[in-house]
Amino acid sequence: MKYLSKTLFSVILSVAVLTFVACETDDTQAPPQQEQPDEPNTPDEPEEPDTPEEPEDPEKPDEPVLPANYVMYGDEVVELKSACYHLFDLESLGYQYYISLSPAEGLDYYMEFVEAEEHAFLSLGEEVLAEAIESNAGVVDVMSIAEDDMIYSFVANIGNLNIEDYPFDHAMITAGRVTIAIDEVSYAMTLRAEYTMAEGVAVIVVASVPYVEAELPEDVKPETESAITYTWSGKTVEKPLESAYVEETAEGVVYTLCVDVVKTYVVYEDSIFLRFIVANKGANDSFELNLATTTEEFSLHLCDPLKGLDYKADTTNREGLTGVLKVDRGVVSATFAAEDVEATATFGGKYRSVNECIDVVDNGRELLFTPASVLLDNSDAATFKVYVSSKAGVTTVDGMADAEVVITYPASRWSTLTSGNFVAGSGMTFTIGGVTYVKGEGDAVGMNCQFIGYDAESGLITLNANLYTTKGGVAIYYVGGYTLVE
């Protein structure tokens, strides 16, 4: 491994100098002092009365003791139980100092931090850090980092703190200051980061961060770094991939890679995503396509909804497109360029099923079950029902007796659903795990149901349903066959 010079790693220390003053001896004798006459006796003066002692101040409450490593957001303090940094050689860009922090315990490799529910990442380039340590006591003013810097970023999702900061986009902050010192023997880092959010809230991160070799464990492939980078309109964005889906459809296999931890597949388009479809392939197939010359049918969609990037290409529309799309035993590796877009993406983690029933509590998410069957019961003249079951191949109402979810709604709203619109609110019930929710009762805030797609001829449905409670709620997404009972 390469290291930088000792000058870069030197920590500026404050040295306290103690000055001792010695008095020289003098052999010259001082003249004898003339004796003073005794003071005449004077009567004893009356003693002054004792003054009452002032009461002691009541003890002040002890100041709260902060953890050794922590992030403070306003009045909220969260202990950072895991911390480390890696040094990555980005070749032409130089070295990248990649700092990972999390409240979770026992993490010591940055991909483990990515997979943790709460985490923070700070990335700094070699040149920026070297200049700060050599010329500015280790202080980096993030607002002064050049807009075309391709390495700096600060991203945090801990407690109530959600922040992303880049040299080309400081919309979420008004000030940022990072102070770093590195021990020249152990290479351990001392970090203090101070940011001011746009709404005026202060964010402080304090940590002692050990250096960890960047070499991957033997059982982890390089592709499992799971990140996407794109350059568009002269700006570069680099993000870890937090959610990924693979799905077999009539069009072929569909891979969807998302930057955000999306609630369900229905909202993947709200995230930065790369989605591609390859015909005549399955979820277990490996393949490699030269995007400029392949005769395989494919489509490609790269989108960043916040910044306006929306690039699409397919077999019949790929002018200027170059690059390779590869899937090797589920590990995705894509590199392509076209027009003013360049992108690379790798993913080798766990894929989520497109069909999910998710329990959402305090912004956390847990898979309750994987929907496998949907039955629409329209046999009652007044109330229609939607059954959702984890059992595959259920086609009768009796078979749905143990369905995990049952949604009821007024029969008059059937046409609303089949036209792709939402049925919501009054007149509905949402039953999950045997507990029935009604809007406005208990902790039920609301509910809705939507047929995103409904094809009676092919017998396919795309269902989106949600329950909202004071604690969070439940989200369902299902695409596949259905049974209609009338």
C-alpha positions as CSV (number, residue, x, y, z in Angstrom):
1,M,0.0,0.0,0.0
2,K,1.1,3.5,-0.7
3,Y,1.3,6.2,2.0
4,L,1.7,9.9,1.7
5,S,4.7,11.9,3.0
6,K,5.3,12.5,6.7
7,T,4.6,16.1,6.0
8,L,1.0,15.2,5.1
9,F,0.5,13.1,8.2
10,S,2.2,15.5,10.7
11,V,-0.1,16.8,13.4
12,I,0.4,20.4,14.4
13,L,1.0,20.3,18.2
14,S,0.9,23.2,20.6
15,V,4.0,23.1,22.8
16,A,3.8,24.8,26.3
17,V,7.2,26.2,27.2
18,L,8.0,26.5,31.0
19,T,10.5,29.2,31.9
20,F,12.5,28.8,35.1
21,V,14.1,32.0,36.6
22,A,17.1,31.4,38.9
23,C,18.3,34.1,41.4
24,E,22.0,34.7,41.6
25,T,23.7,35.0,45.1
26,D,25.5,38.2,46.3
27,D,28.4,38.1,48.8
28,T,27.9,41.8,49.8
29,Q,26.3,42.0,53.2
30,A,23.3,44.2,53.8
31,P,23.6,46.9,56.5
32,P,22.1,45.8,59.8
33,Q,18.6,47.0,60.3
34,Q,18.1,49.5,63.1
35,E,16.1,48.1,66.0
36,Q,12.7,49.7,66.5
37,P,11.4,50.6,70.0
38,D,8.8,48.4,71.4
39,E,5.2,49.5,70.8
40,P,3.6,50.8,74.0
41,N,1.1,48.6,75.6
42,T,-2.4,49.4,74.5
43,P,-5.6,48.1,76.0
44,D,-7.2,45.2,74.2
45,E,-9.5,46.3,71.5
46,P,-13.0,44.8,71.6
47,E,-13.4,41.9,69.3
48,E,-15.6,42.5,66.3
49,P,-18.7,40.3,66.2
50,D,-18.5,37.3,63.9
51,T,-20.1,37.9,60.6
52,P,-22.6,35.3,59.6
53,E,-21.4,33.0,56.8
54,E,-23.1,33.4,53.6
55,P,-25.0,30.3,52.5
56,E,-23.2,28.2,49.9
57,D,-24.5,28.2,46.4
58,P,-26.6,25.2,45.6
59,E,-24.7,22.6,43.6
60,K,-25.0,23.1,39.9
61,P,-26.2,20.1,38.0
62,D,-23.4,18.2,36.2
63,E,-22.9,18.9,32.6
64,P,-23.8,16.0,30.4
65,V,-20.8,13.8,29.4
66,L,-20.5,13.4,25.7
67,P,-19.3,10.1,24.2
68,A,-15.8,9.9,22.8
69,N,-17.3,9.6,19.3
70,Y,-20.6,11.3,18.5
71,V,-22.7,13.3,16.1
72,M,-24.8,16.2,17.5
73,Y,-27.7,17.6,15.6
74,G,-29.3,20.5,17.5
75,D,-30.0,19.0,20.9
76,E,-29.8,15.4,19.7
77,V,-26.6,13.5,20.5
78,V,-26.0,10.0,19.0
79,E,-22.9,7.9,19.9
80,L,-20.9,6.7,17.0
81,K,-19.9,3.1,18.1
82,S,-18.1,2.3,14.8
83,A,-15.6,4.4,12.9
84,C,-12.9,3.7,10.4
85,Y,-11.4,5.2,7.2
86,H,-9.9,3.7,4.1
87,L,-7.4,5.1,1.6
88,F,-8.4,4.4,-2.0
89,D,-6.1,5.0,-5.0
90,L,-8.2,6.7,-7.6
91,E,-5.3,6.8,-10.0
92,S,-5.5,10.1,-11.9
93,L,-7.6,11.7,-9.1
94,G,-5.1,10.8,-6.4
95,Y,-5.9,9.2,-3.1
96,Q,-9.4,9.3,-1.5
97,Y,-9.7,9.4,2.3
98,Y,-13.1,7.6,2.8
99,I,-14.4,8.0,6.4
100,S,-17.2,5.8,7.6
101,L,-19.2,6.3,10.9
102,S,-22.2,4.6,12.4
103,P,-24.1,4.1,15.7
104,A,-24.0,0.4,15.0
105,E,-21.4,-1.7,16.8
106,G,-18.6,-3.9,15.3
107,L,-18.4,-2.4,11.8
108,D,-14.9,-2.2,10.3
109,Y,-15.3,-2.1,6.5
110,Y,-17.1,0.6,4.6
111,M,-19.6,-1.7,2.9
112,E,-20.8,-2.8,6.3
113,F,-21.5,0.9,7.1
114,V,-23.4,1.2,3.8
115,E,-25.6,-1.7,4.8
116,A,-26.3,-0.3,8.3
117,E,-29.6,1.5,8.8
118,E,-27.8,4.6,10.1
119,H,-24.5,5.9,8.9
120,A,-22.4,8.9,7.8
121,F,-19.7,9.1,5.2
122,L,-17.1,11.9,4.6
123,S,-14.8,11.7,1.5
124,L,-11.8,14.0,1.0
125,G,-9.2,14.1,-1.7
126,E,-5.4,13.9,-1.1
127,E,-4.7,17.4,-2.4
128,V,-7.4,19.1,-0.3
129,L,-6.3,17.3,2.9
130,A,-2.6,17.9,2.2
131,E,-3.1,21.6,1.8
132,A,-5.2,21.8,4.9
133,I,-2.7,20.0,7.1
134,E,0.4,21.8,5.7
135,S,-1.1,25.3,5.5
136,N,-4.2,25.6,7.6
137,A,-3.7,23.5,10.8
138,G,-5.8,20.7,9.3
139,V,-8.9,22.8,8.6
140,V,-10.9,22.3,5.4
141,D,-13.5,25.0,4.5
142,V,-15.8,22.8,2.5
143,M,-17.5,25.9,1.0
144,S,-14.2,26.7,-0.7
145,I,-13.6,23.3,-2.3
146,A,-13.6,23.6,-6.1
147,E,-17.0,22.7,-7.8
148,D,-15.2,20.3,-10.1
149,D,-13.7,18.3,-7.2
150,M,-14.8,14.7,-7.8
151,I,-14.0,13.3,-4.4
152,Y,-15.4,15.5,-1.6
153,S,-18.8,14.6,-0.2
154,F,-20.5,14.4,3.2
155,V,-23.6,12.2,3.6
156,A,-25.3,11.4,6.9
157,N,-28.5,9.5,7.8
158,I,-28.4,9.2,11.6
159,G,-31.4,9.9,14.0
160,N,-33.2,13.0,12.7
161,L,-30.2,14.1,10.7
162,N,-30.4,13.7,6.9
163,I,-27.8,15.7,5.0
164,E,-26.0,15.5,1.7
165,D,-23.3,17.9,0.7
166,Y,-21.2,18.1,-2.5
167,P,-18.8,20.7,-3.9
168,F,-21.3,21.5,-6.7
169,D,-24.4,21.5,-4.4
170,H,-24.3,23.2,-1.0
171,A,-28.1,23.6,-0.9
172,M,-28.5,21.9,2.4
173,I,-25.9,23.9,4.3
174,T,-24.7,27.5,4.8
175,A,-21.3,26.7,6.3
176,G,-19.0,23.7,6.7
177,R,-15.7,23.2,8.4
178,V,-13.7,20.0,8.8
179,T,-10.6,19.7,11.0
180,I,-8.4,16.6,10.7
181,A,-5.2,15.5,12.2
182,I,-3.4,12.2,11.4
183,D,-0.9,10.4,13.6
184,E,2.3,9.8,11.7
185,V,2.9,6.5,13.4
186,S,-0.5,4.8,13.7
187,Y,-2.2,6.8,10.9
188,A,-5.2,7.2,13.2
189,M,-7.3,10.2,12.4
190,T,-8.8,12.8,14.7
191,L,-11.9,14.3,13.1
192,R,-14.1,17.3,14.0
193,A,-16.7,18.4,11.4
194,E,-19.0,21.3,11.9
195,Y,-21.8,22.2,9.5
196,T,-24.6,24.7,9.7
197,M,-27.8,23.5,8.0
198,A,-29.8,25.8,5.8
199,E,-32.5,26.0,8.5
200,G,-29.8,27.2,11.0
201,V,-29.4,23.9,13.0
202,A,-25.8,23.1,13.9
203,V,-24.3,19.7,13.1
204,I,-21.1,18.6,14.9
205,V,-19.3,15.3,14.3
206,V,-16.4,14.3,16.6
207,A,-14.5,11.0,16.3
208,S,-11.2,9.2,16.6
209,V,-11.0,7.2,13.4
210,P,-8.6,4.3,13.0
211,Y,-7.1,3.5,9.6
212,V,-8.2,0.2,8.1
213,E,-6.5,-1.4,5.0
214,A,-8.7,-1.1,2.0
215,E,-8.1,-4.6,0.7
216,L,-11.3,-6.6,0.4
217,P,-11.9,-9.8,2.3
218,E,-11.2,-13.0,0.2
219,D,-14.9,-13.8,0.0
220,V,-16.0,-10.4,-1.2
221,K,-15.7,-9.4,-4.9
222,P,-14.7,-5.9,-5.9
223,E,-18.1,-5.5,-7.6
224,T,-19.8,-5.5,-4.1
225,E,-18.7,-1.9,-3.6
226,S,-22.2,-1.3,-5.1
227,A,-22.0,2.3,-6.3
228,I,-23.1,4.4,-9.2
229,T,-21.2,7.4,-10.7
230,Y,-22.3,9.6,-13.5
231,T,-21.0,12.7,-15.2
232,W,-23.5,14.9,-16.9
233,S,-23.4,18.6,-18.0
234,G,-19.9,18.9,-16.5
235,K,-20.8,17.7,-13.0
236,T,-20.1,14.3,-11.4
237,V,-22.3,12.5,-8.9
238,E,-21.1,9.4,-7.0
239,K,-23.4,7.5,-4.7
240,P,-23.7,4.1,-3.0
241,L,-26.5,1.9,-4.2
242,E,-28.9,1.2,-1.3
243,S,-31.7,-0.8,-3.0
244,A,-31.7,-3.2,-6.0
245,Y,-34.4,-5.3,-7.6
246,V,-34.3,-8.1,-10.2
247,E,-37.5,-9.3,-11.9
248,E,-38.4,-11.7,-14.6
249,T,-41.1,-10.3,-17.0
250,A,-42.5,-11.0,-20.5
251,E,-40.1,-8.4,-21.8
252,G,-37.1,-10.1,-20.2
253,V,-35.1,-9.7,-17.1
254,V,-35.3,-6.3,-15.4
255,Y,-32.6,-4.9,-13.1
256,T,-33.3,-1.7,-11.1
257,L,-30.5,-0.2,-9.1
258,C,-31.5,2.7,-6.7
259,V,-29.4,5.1,-4.6
260,D,-32.1,5.5,-1.9
261,V,-33.6,2.9,0.5
262,V,-36.9,3.0,-1.3
263,K,-40.1,2.1,0.6
264,T,-41.4,-0.2,-2.1
265,Y,-40.8,-0.6,-5.9
266,V,-43.6,1.9,-6.6
267,V,-41.4,4.8,-5.7
268,Y,-38.1,3.8,-7.2
269,E,-38.4,6.6,-9.7
270,D,-38.1,9.1,-6.9
271,S,-34.5,8.0,-6.4
272,I,-31.4,8.2,-8.7
273,F,-31.7,4.9,-10.5
274,L,-30.3,2.8,-13.3
275,R,-32.9,0.4,-14.8
276,F,-32.2,-2.0,-17.7
277,I,-34.1,-4.8,-19.4
278,V,-32.5,-7.6,-21.5
279,A,-34.8,-9.8,-23.6
280,N,-34.8,-13.6,-23.4
281,K,-32.9,-13.6,-20.1
282,G,-33.8,-14.8,-16.6
283,A,-32.8,-13.7,-13.1
284,N,-30.2,-16.4,-12.9
285,D,-28.6,-15.8,-16.3
286,S,-25.1,-14.3,-16.8
287,F,-24.5,-12.2,-19.9
288,E,-22.3,-9.5,-21.3
289,L,-23.5,-7.0,-23.9
290,N,-21.4,-4.5,-26.0
291,L,-24.0,-1.8,-26.1
292,A,-22.8,-0.3,-29.4
293,T,-22.9,-3.6,-31.4
294,T,-25.1,-6.2,-29.7
295,T,-28.0,-7.7,-31.5
296,E,-29.7,-8.6,-28.2
297,E,-32.8,-6.6,-27.4
298,F,-32.2,-4.2,-24.5
299,S,-33.3,-0.9,-23.0
300,L,-31.4,1.3,-20.6
301,H,-32.7,4.2,-18.4
302,L,-30.5,6.4,-16.2
303,C,-32.3,9.0,-14.2
304,D,-31.6,11.6,-11.5
305,P,-35.0,13.2,-10.9
306,L,-33.6,16.1,-8.8
307,K,-31.0,17.2,-11.2
308,G,-33.0,16.6,-14.4
309,L,-30.9,13.8,-15.9
310,D,-33.1,11.4,-17.9
311,Y,-31.1,9.3,-20.4
312,K,-32.8,6.5,-22.3
313,A,-31.5,4.1,-24.9
314,D,-32.4,0.8,-26.5
315,T,-31.5,-1.5,-29.3
316,T,-33.2,0.8,-31.9
317,N,-32.1,4.1,-30.4
318,R,-28.5,4.1,-29.3
319,E,-26.7,6.6,-31.5
320,G,-23.3,7.5,-30.0
321,L,-23.8,4.9,-27.2
322,T,-20.7,2.9,-26.2
323,G,-19.9,0.7,-23.3
324,V,-20.5,-2.7,-21.7
325,L,-23.4,-4.1,-19.7
326,K,-22.4,-7.2,-17.7
327,V,-24.2,-9.5,-15.3
328,D,-22.0,-12.3,-13.8
329,R,-23.9,-14.6,-11.4
330,G,-26.0,-11.6,-10.2
331,V,-23.1,-9.1,-10.0
332,V,-23.9,-6.1,-12.2
333,S,-21.1,-4.1,-13.8
334,A,-22.1,-1.4,-16.3
335,T,-19.9,1.3,-18.0
336,F,-21.3,3.4,-20.8
337,A,-21.2,6.8,-22.4
338,A,-23.4,8.7,-24.8
339,E,-23.9,12.4,-25.8
340,D,-22.8,14.3,-22.6
341,V,-23.4,11.4,-20.2
342,E,-20.9,9.0,-18.8
343,A,-21.8,6.4,-16.1
344,T,-20.5,3.4,-14.2
345,A,-22.4,1.2,-11.8
346,T,-21.6,-1.9,-9.9
347,F,-23.8,-4.0,-7.6
348,G,-23.1,-7.3,-5.9
349,G,-25.3,-7.2,-2.8
350,K,-28.7,-8.7,-2.0
351,Y,-31.6,-8.0,-4.3
352,R,-35.1,-7.2,-3.0
353,S,-38.2,-8.8,-4.5
354,V,-40.3,-6.4,-6.5
355,N,-43.3,-7.9,-4.7
356,E,-43.1,-6.8,-1.1
357,C,-45.3,-6.1,2.0
358,I,-43.2,-3.7,4.1
359,D,-43.8,-2.6,7.7
360,V,-42.6,1.0,8.1
361,V,-41.9,2.2,11.7
362,D,-40.1,5.5,12.5
363,N,-38.5,5.5,9.0
364,G,-37.2,1.9,9.5
365,R,-38.4,-0.8,7.3
366,E,-39.0,-4.6,7.7
367,L,-40.3,-7.1,5.2
368,L,-43.5,-8.7,6.6
369,F,-44.1,-11.1,3.7
370,T,-43.7,-11.5,0.0
371,P,-47.0,-11.3,-1.8
372,A,-47.5,-14.2,-4.2
373,S,-51.3,-14.3,-4.9
374,V,-54.0,-11.6,-5.3
375,L,-57.7,-12.2,-5.5
376,L,-60.4,-9.6,-6.3
377,D,-63.7,-10.5,-4.7
378,N,-66.6,-8.6,-6.5
379,S,-69.3,-11.1,-5.5
380,D,-71.0,-8.7,-3.0
381,A,-73.1,-5.9,-4.5
382,A,-72.1,-3.3,-2.0
383,T,-68.5,-4.0,-0.9
384,F,-65.6,-5.4,-3.0
385,K,-62.5,-7.0,-1.4
386,V,-58.8,-7.3,-2.4
387,Y,-57.0,-10.3,-0.8
388,V,-53.2,-10.5,-0.7
389,S,-51.5,-13.7,0.3
390,S,-48.0,-15.0,0.6
391,K,-49.2,-18.4,-0.8
392,A,-48.8,-18.9,-4.5
393,G,-51.6,-20.1,-6.7
394,V,-54.6,-19.2,-4.4
395,T,-57.6,-18.7,-6.7
396,T,-60.6,-19.0,-4.3
397,V,-62.2,-16.9,-1.5
398,D,-62.0,-19.9,0.8
399,G,-58.4,-20.3,0.0
400,M,-57.8,-16.7,1.0
401,A,-59.2,-17.4,4.5
402,D,-55.7,-17.0,5.9
403,A,-54.5,-14.2,3.6
404,E,-52.2,-11.7,5.4
405,V,-54.0,-8.6,4.0
406,V,-57.7,-7.9,3.1
407,I,-58.8,-4.5,1.8
408,T,-62.4,-3.6,1.5
409,Y,-63.9,-0.6,-0.4
410,P,-67.3,0.5,-1.9
411,A,-68.2,-1.4,-5.0
412,S,-68.9,1.9,-6.7
413,R,-65.2,2.6,-6.8
414,W,-64.3,-0.4,-9.0
415,S,-64.1,1.8,-12.1
416,T,-61.8,4.2,-10.2
417,L,-59.4,1.4,-9.6
418,T,-59.4,-0.2,-13.1
419,S,-58.7,3.3,-14.5
420,G,-55.5,3.5,-12.5
421,N,-56.6,6.0,-9.9
422,F,-56.6,5.7,-6.1
423,V,-59.4,4.6,-3.8
424,A,-58.8,6.2,-0.4
425,G,-60.2,7.2,2.9
426,S,-63.8,6.7,4.1
427,G,-65.6,3.6,3.3
428,M,-62.4,1.5,3.3
429,T,-61.0,-1.0,5.8
430,F,-57.4,-2.5,5.8
431,T,-56.9,-5.7,7.7
432,I,-53.5,-7.1,8.3
433,G,-52.6,-10.0,10.6
434,G,-56.2,-10.2,11.7
435,V,-56.3,-6.6,12.9
436,T,-58.7,-4.3,11.0
437,Y,-58.0,-0.6,10.6
438,V,-60.5,2.1,9.8
439,K,-59.5,5.7,9.0
440,G,-59.8,8.0,12.0
441,E,-60.1,5.2,14.5
442,G,-57.3,4.1,16.9
443,D,-54.0,5.0,15.4
444,A,-55.2,4.6,11.7
445,V,-54.5,7.9,9.9
446,G,-55.5,6.8,6.4
447,M,-55.2,4.1,3.7
448,N,-55.4,3.8,-0.1
449,C,-55.4,1.3,-2.9
450,Q,-54.4,1.6,-6.6
451,F,-54.2,-0.6,-9.6
452,I,-51.2,0.8,-11.4
453,G,-51.8,-1.7,-14.1
454,Y,-54.9,-3.8,-14.8
455,D,-55.1,-6.0,-17.8
456,A,-58.2,-8.2,-17.8
457,E,-57.2,-9.9,-21.1
458,S,-53.8,-11.1,-19.9
459,G,-54.9,-11.5,-16.3
460,L,-52.1,-9.3,-15.0
461,I,-52.3,-6.7,-12.3
462,T,-49.9,-4.2,-10.6
463,L,-51.2,-3.4,-7.1
464,N,-50.1,-0.6,-4.8
465,A,-51.7,-0.3,-1.4
466,N,-50.8,1.6,1.8
467,L,-51.9,1.9,5.4
468,Y,-50.8,5.0,7.3
469,T,-50.7,4.9,11.1
470,T,-49.3,7.2,13.8
471,K,-46.4,4.8,14.1
472,G,-45.7,4.5,10.4
473,G,-47.7,2.0,8.4
474,V,-47.7,-0.8,5.8
475,A,-46.8,-0.6,2.1
476,I,-47.7,-3.3,-0.5
477,Y,-46.5,-3.7,-4.0
478,Y,-47.4,-6.6,-6.2
479,V,-47.1,-7.3,-10.0
480,G,-48.3,-10.6,-11.4
481,G,-51.4,-12.7,-12.1
482,Y,-54.7,-12.3,-10.2
483,T,-58.1,-14.0,-9.9
484,L,-61.4,-12.1,-10.3
485,V,-64.4,-13.6,-8.5
486,E,-67.8,-12.0,-9.5
